[in-house]
Amino acid sequence: MNRGMEARCYSVGGQGDPTEARGKLVQKHPSLLVQAVRADIAVNEFFVEMLCAETLRAKASHVLLARKPEIDLLLRLASTTQISVAIAKAGAKKGAPFLLIASGDRKTMRSLRVPSNWKRLPRAALSAAELDRIERAALLNAARG
């Protein structure tokens, strides 16, 4: 990821509303890329950070897969160029556990405060499956062609 950027991924229990949680975080930090996804879409914060980096690079190069970076990230997490498929595969649902992803400049990320019951995903070396998903996410721009 860009030196001045970072990403965090929080596991949120099933009691919350992903749309509401995302909205509150965006309201406090409008410059961040924020997305809520299914809890089982990732287990490694480093993996999520790599996909956020793909989205932020695409945004900087004006080659997002969708109009909004949040949707681009959802598409990359779901390994598809179809928004409806991405929502079905990776979209967070009210009442179910979800992950809340936030990415942006380090200064803003340092000021990020979240509820104590949100737990950050662990960071680990990338698995072969995660590397494959990152590669597929990077190739989505070519598939969209």
Backbone torsions as a table, in degrees:
resi	resn	phi	psi	omega
1	MET	NA	152.5	177.3
2	ASN	-50.3	141.5	-176.8
3	ARG	-53.7	-35.3	-177.7
4	GLY	-89.7	3.6	-175.9
5	MET	-118.6	155.3	172.6
6	GLU	-154.2	167.6	179.1
7	ALA	-134.8	150.2	174.4
8	ARG	-132.4	148.5	-179.4
9	CYS	-132.7	121.6	-176.2
10	TYR	-112.2	136.1	173.3
11	SER	-88.9	125.2	-177.9
12	VAL	-118.7	132.6	-179.2
13	GLY	-61.3	172.6	-175.0
14	GLY	-75.0	-3.7	-177.5
15	GLN	-76.3	-23.8	-171.4
16	GLY	-87.5	168.2	175.7
17	ASP	-104.1	115.1	-176.8
18	PRO	-60.5	-36.3	179.8
19	THR	-66.4	-41.6	179.0
20	GLU	-67.0	-44.9	179.6
21	ALA	-61.2	-44.9	179.0
22	ARG	-62.3	-45.7	-178.8
23	GLY	-60.2	-42.3	179.0
24	LYS	-63.6	-41.2	-179.6
25	LEU	-67.7	-40.8	178.3
26	VAL	-65.8	-38.4	179.3
27	GLN	-62.3	-41.6	179.7
28	LYS	-74.8	-32.7	-175.1
29	HIS	-135.9	75.4	-174.6
30	PRO	-65.0	-16.8	-179.3
31	SER	-82.0	-10.4	-177.0
32	LEU	-81.4	150.0	166.7
33	LEU	-84.1	118.3	-176.7
34	VAL	-130.4	133.5	177.9
35	GLN	-146.4	144.2	174.2
36	ALA	-109.5	132.6	-178.0
37	VAL	-137.3	169.0	177.6
38	ARG	-57.9	145.9	-176.8
39	ALA	-64.4	-27.2	-176.0
40	ASP	-91.8	8.0	-177.7
41	ILE	-76.2	-22.7	-179.5
42	ALA	-156.9	152.5	176.8
43	VAL	-126.3	-0.4	-172.9
44	ASN	-131.8	117.4	-179.4
45	GLU	-61.4	-33.6	179.7
46	PHE	-63.6	-39.7	176.3
47	PHE	-59.9	-47.7	179.4
48	VAL	-61.6	-40.4	178.8
49	GLU	-60.8	-39.0	179.1
50	MET	-65.2	-39.3	178.2
51	LEU	-70.7	-35.9	173.9
52	CYS	-60.9	-40.8	178.8
53	ALA	-61.3	-40.7	177.2
54	GLU	-59.7	-45.9	-179.7
55	THR	-63.8	-44.8	-178.7
56	LEU	-67.0	-35.0	174.5
57	ARG	-65.1	-42.6	179.2
58	ALA	-63.1	-39.8	178.2
59	LYS	-62.8	-46.5	-179.5
60	ALA	-63.4	-31.0	-179.2
61	SER	-93.1	0.6	-179.8
62	HIS	61.4	40.0	178.3
63	VAL	-130.2	38.7	177.1
64	LEU	-61.0	151.1	176.5
65	LEU	-74.9	-17.7	-179.3
66	ALA	-141.5	174.8	-179.5
67	ARG	-67.7	-32.7	-176.8
68	LYS	-111.1	140.5	178.7
69	PRO	-60.7	-31.9	179.8
70	GLU	-62.4	-38.4	178.4
71	ILE	-73.7	-38.3	175.4
72	ASP	-55.6	-46.7	179.6
73	LEU	-61.5	-43.5	178.2
74	LEU	-59.8	-43.1	178.0
75	LEU	-60.8	-43.8	-179.2
76	ARG	-67.3	-39.3	177.7
77	LEU	-64.0	-34.6	-179.0
78	ALA	-90.1	-4.9	-179.9
79	SER	57.7	49.6	179.3
80	THR	-150.1	163.3	173.9
81	THR	-106.3	1.9	-178.8
82	GLN	-100.4	118.3	-176.2
83	ILE	-60.5	-43.1	-179.2
84	SER	-62.7	-37.6	177.4
85	VAL	-68.0	-41.2	179.7
86	ALA	-62.8	-42.3	179.0
87	ILE	-64.0	-43.0	179.7
88	ALA	-65.1	-39.6	-177.0
89	LYS	-81.8	-36.5	-169.5
90	ALA	-126.5	-9.3	-175.6
91	GLY	-67.0	138.9	178.1
92	ALA	-75.8	146.4	179.5
93	LYS	-121.0	140.4	179.0
94	LYS	-59.4	134.6	178.4
95	GLY	87.6	-6.9	178.4
96	ALA	-111.7	151.6	175.9
97	PRO	-57.1	147.1	179.3
98	PHE	-147.4	166.2	173.4
99	LEU	-106.0	139.2	173.6
100	LEU	-112.9	122.0	-177.3
101	ILE	-106.8	133.4	175.9
102	ALA	-132.3	133.4	179.7
103	SER	-142.5	139.6	179.2
104	GLY	176.6	-164.2	-177.2
105	ASP	-68.7	150.4	-175.0
106	ARG	-57.4	-39.3	-178.2
107	LYS	-61.1	-46.7	178.4
108	THR	-66.0	-41.4	-179.2
109	MET	-63.1	-35.4	178.2
110	ARG	-65.5	-29.1	-179.2
111	SER	-87.2	-2.7	-177.6
112	LEU	-66.6	126.6	176.5
113	ARG	-122.9	128.0	-179.6
114	VAL	-126.9	161.5	178.4
115	PRO	-57.1	147.6	-176.2
116	SER	-64.6	-21.0	179.8
117	ASN	-84.5	-3.4	173.1
118	TRP	-83.9	124.8	-177.6
119	LYS	-110.1	128.2	177.8
120	ARG	-66.6	141.2	173.8
121	LEU	-66.8	148.1	175.6
122	PRO	-68.2	154.7	175.3
123	ARG	-104.9	135.5	-178.9
124	ALA	-148.5	168.6	172.8
125	ALA	-60.3	150.0	-178.9
126	LEU	-73.4	134.9	176.4
127	SER	-79.3	167.8	177.2
128	ALA	-60.6	-39.9	179.5
129	ALA	-65.4	-40.2	178.1
130	GLU	-66.7	-41.2	176.7
131	LEU	-60.4	-40.6	177.9
132	ASP	-63.3	-42.9	179.2
133	ARG	-65.9	-37.1	177.5
134	ILE	-65.0	-42.4	178.4
135	GLU	-62.9	-44.8	178.2
136	ARG	-62.2	-38.7	178.8
137	ALA	-63.6	-39.6	179.1
138	ALA	-67.8	-31.0	-178.3
139	LEU	-83.4	-7.7	-179.5
140	LEU	-60.2	-33.2	178.4
141	ASN	-62.2	-39.3	179.0
142	ALA	-69.3	-37.7	179.6
143	ALA	-66.1	-34.7	180.0
144	ARG	-69.1	-35.4	177.6
145	GLY	17.0	NA	NA
